[in-house]
Amino acid sequence: MHGKATETAIAAMGFLAEHYDGGETKYSAAEMAKARNLQGPFVSKVLTELARAGLVIGVRGPGGGFTLARPPESIRLHEVSDLFERASGDACPFGGGICGVGEKCPLHDKFARVRAASEKILHETTFGVFRRKRSNKR
């Protein structure tokens, strides 16, 4: 439903939320990639975009790494998905060749409901859902 960049960004942000300790501990892209079974170079690229957007803080050098820029409870999933997904509005996934010229295709309204439900979840859910119940450092 979402692109690879969005899925990778949510996985990395989820990892950082799960381990969030007020920003004291920083994690490398390699650590996140290994923990979430992701491609390291792509995680690095996504983290760069998240840092540009002010969602994570990256520190270079020894003791460096990434942490969330704000507490996980204050970051909504849509802030991440909005960075990487192009707005589709009410567009049908089948495009203008099948849907959009004249009548809507038979699946248009069903996909519109799925998209609306997904958007609702992204806007209502914070990364606080990833927080660990127990304190657990590396």
N, C-alpha and C positions, 0 to 999 in steps of 0.2 A: 504494500500500500504506500509506503514511503521509500524514498531513495536510499541508496547505500550511505551517503554522507549523513543523512538525518539519523538513520539507524545507528551508525557508528558514533555520532555525536551524543545521542541519548545514552548509549552504552557507556561512553567515557564519562559523561556527566553523572550517570547513575553510580558508577564506580566512585567518583569523587564525593558524591552525596553520601554513599554508604560509609565512607571512611572519614567524613567531615569532622574536624575537631577544632573548628574556629579558624582554620587556615594555617595552623602551625605545621602540620605534616604535609609535605609535598610529594607527589608521585610522578614518575616519569611516564612518558608515552609508552615506553616498552613495558612497564609494569602493568599499565591499564590494558594494553594489547594482549599480553599473556593471560591476565586474569579473565578477560572477556573473549578470548580466542579470536582476536581481530588482527588485521595486518598492521604492523607497527608503523611503517611509513605513512599509511593513510590516516592512522590515529593522530600522528604528528601534524599532518596537514589540517585535519579537522580541528585540533586543539588550537592551532594558529588562528583559525577563523573565529573560534569561540573567544579567544583572548582579544581579538580585534573588536568583537562585539561587547566586550566587558563582562562576559559571563564567567570566565576563568582568569586567574592570574598565573602567568608563567614567569619563573625565575630561572635564569641561566646559571650554569656553573655548578661547582660542588655544593651539595645540599639543596640544589635547585629542583625544579619540577613544577607541577601544576596543582592548584587548589581552586575551589570555587571562589568567585569574587564576592558572593553573598551567601548567607545561610540557605541551605537547600529548600527550606520551607518558603522562601521568598522568590524562588525561580520557577516559573511555570514551563511545562513542557513545550508549549507553543512558542516560547521565546527561542528555543532551539530549532524547532521545525520551521519556523518562519525564516530563519537564516538560510536554510538549504533547499526549501521547496518553493517552486514558483507557484504563484497564486493561480488556482484553476477556476475559481468562482463556481459557477454552476455548469461548467463544461462537462460533457460526457467523455468517459475514458475512450470511447470509440471514435471521437473526433468528427470533424465536419463531413467526411466522406460517407459515414454511416448515419451519424446523428448530427443535427444542427442545420440541416437543409430541409426545411419543411417540418414534417412531424417529428416528434422525439422518437428515439428508438424504443423498443419494448422494455429495455433494461434501465433506461435513463432515470426514472423516478426511484428505482430500487438503489441504484448507485448514489443518487443524491442523498438518500436517507442514511446510507452507510457513511458518506463523507460528512454529513452533519453530525452524526454520532461521534465520529472520530474527532472532529473539531471541538466538540463539547468536552471530550475527555482531555484533549491537549490544553484547552483553556482553563479547565477546572483543577487539573492535577499539578501538584508541585513535585520537585525532586525530593521533597521530604518523605515521600513514600519509600525511598530507597534507604533511609536511615536505619542503621543497625540498632537493635534494642539494647545491645550490650556494647561497652567500650572495647574495641579490639584494634590495637595498633598492628602494624606489620609484624 
